Amino acid sequence: MYVFRAVKRSNCFHRNGHDAACGESNTTNMIIFACIQIVLSQIPNFHKIWWLSIVAAVMSVAYATIGLGLSIAKTAEGPHARTSLTGVTVGVDVSGSEKVWRTFQALGDIAFAYAYSNVLIEIQVMKKATTIGVLTTTTFYMLCGVLGYAAFGNTAPGNFLTGFGFYDPFWLVDIGNICIVVHLVGAYQVNT
């Protein structure tokens, strides 16, 4: 439900300024998401919602492209982020144990992003499509990571669409957040 908190927080910032506190509850967003999932899960034949998978894939490409464009724009403004070849500096930015923890978190995120591997044997008949899908996903997410780091350096937020990274143009950030929510609706149906 992190994305809903991020979307809600983003809307509060836009309504009340970037530094305004947001005291709204996540409960409403979670209930709406749950209701949508309940309705979609009542469809008896999974093949009847094939279109949802396509919409989710398009939304994934859309929000990744928005993030890439904003990262490129931020990087083009000039050097302002502290970067290093090894990432955050132990003793300056984080403690040694925190850097190890973050490294394992990143590895877990990568493993989660490719969680379909438990059905890989079943989809070997679609080897070419699977290869194209994995290469496309890897390319987009590596570009997001690399360009996000180039834009923000060691202070890069975990989610550069809703973190402290980008606020303007707010309408573009909001479109990106809507794409994330629509993507999650489709992805949740496929993964359950």
N, C-alpha and C positions, 0 to 999 in steps of 0.2 A: 504493500500500500504506500510505499515511499513516493511513487509518482503522484498519487493524489495529494499527498502533503505538499509536494513540490508545486503542483499546479495551483493548489489553493494559496500557498505562500506567494507565488508569483502574482496571482490576481490581487492579493492584499497589497503587495508592494506597488502595483500599478495604480490602485485606487487611492492609496494614502501616502504615496511617496516611497522611495527606495529604502528608507531607514525605519519605516513605521513598523510597529509590532503588530502581529496578526494573531488575534485571539479566537479565530473561528475554529470550529470543531471539524475533525476529519470524518466523523460518524456519518454525516449525510452523504459524502462522496463514496464511502465504503458501502453503504446501503444501496445506492444507485448502481454501483458496479456489481454487487451481488444479485440484484434484481435482473440486470441485463444477462448475467451468466445463467441464472435460473431459467429465464425465458429461452435462451439459446440452447440450453441443455435439454429442453423438452422436445426438440426436433428429433424424431425417431431415427432418421437416417443421416449419418454424418456427411454423406456425399451430397446432401441437399444444401449444405452451407459451404460448398466449395468456394463460393465467391468471397466468403469471409477471410479465407486464407490469402487470397489475392489482395484484398483490401489491406490486410495486416502487413503484407510484404511491401505494398506501395507506401504505407505509412512509415515503415521502418526506413525505407530509402529516403522518404521526404524529411523526416526529422534528422537523419544523419547528414543529409545534404545541407539543411539549414545550419546545423552545428558546424559543418565544415566551412560553409560560407562565412559565418560569423567569426570563426577562428582565423580564417585567412584575413578578414578585415581587421581583426585585432592585432594580428602579427604585422600587417602592413603599416600600422600606425607607427611602428618603430620599436626598437629594443627597450623593453621596460620590465621584462620578467627575468628573474634570476634562475638560470638553468644550469645543470651539470650533467655530465655523462652518466653518473651513477645515481641520479635522482636527488632526493632530499638529503641534506648533510646531517650525519649523526652528530649530536652535541650542539648543533646550531638550530636545525629545524625540528628534529625529533630525537628521542632517545634510541639507543640500540635495539631495545626490545620492541619499541613501537615500529621501527623500520622493518624488523623481522615479521611482526604481525601484519603490517601493511602488505609485505611481499606475499605472505600466504593468503591474505584476502584477495589480492590481485589474481593469484593462481586459481583460487576458488571461483572468482568471477569468470575467468576464462573457461574453466570446466563447466560452469553453469550455462555459459553462452552456447556451448556445444553439447548440451545435455541429450540431444537426440541419439547419441552414439549407442544407447542400449537397443535401438531398433535398426542399427546400421546393417545388420545381417539381413533383415527383412527387405531392405531397400537396395540391395546390391544389383537388382535388375535395372535400377535407375542410376547406374554408376555415373554416366555423363552428367545427368541433371544434378546429382548429388555433388559432384566435383565442382560444377559451375556455381551452385548455391554456396558451398563452403568457401570457395575462392572469393566470391562477391562479398559475402559476409565478412570474411577476414580482411579484405581490402578496405571496406568502409569503416570497420571498427578500428583497424590499425591507423587509418588516416585520421579518424576522430581523436584517437589517443595521442598520436604524434603532433598533429596540428594544435590540439588543445594544450599540450605541454609547451609547444612553441609559443602559444599565445599567453599562457599564464605562468609558465615555469613551475617552480616548486610549490607554488600556492594554488595550483590548479584544483578547482572544485571537483567533487566526484561526479556531478552532473552539470556540465557547463551550460545547459539551457536554463536551469533553474537555480543554480548556485549563485554565488556572488559575482559571477563572471559577466553575464550579459543581461542588460535591462533594456537597452535601446537597440533597434526599434522594438518596442514592447509588443506590437501586434505580430511581428515575426516570431518572437519567442513564444507568444501564446499559441500561434499556429503550430509550432513545433511541439508544444506541450499537448495540444489536442491530438496531434499525430501519435504521440506516445500512448495516450489513453486508448485511442482506437486500436493501435497495435496490440496493446495488452489485452483488450477484449478478445481479439482474434487469437492471439497466442495462448490465452488461457483455455479456450475451447479446444485447441489442437493438443495441448499438453495434458488435458484431463481425460 
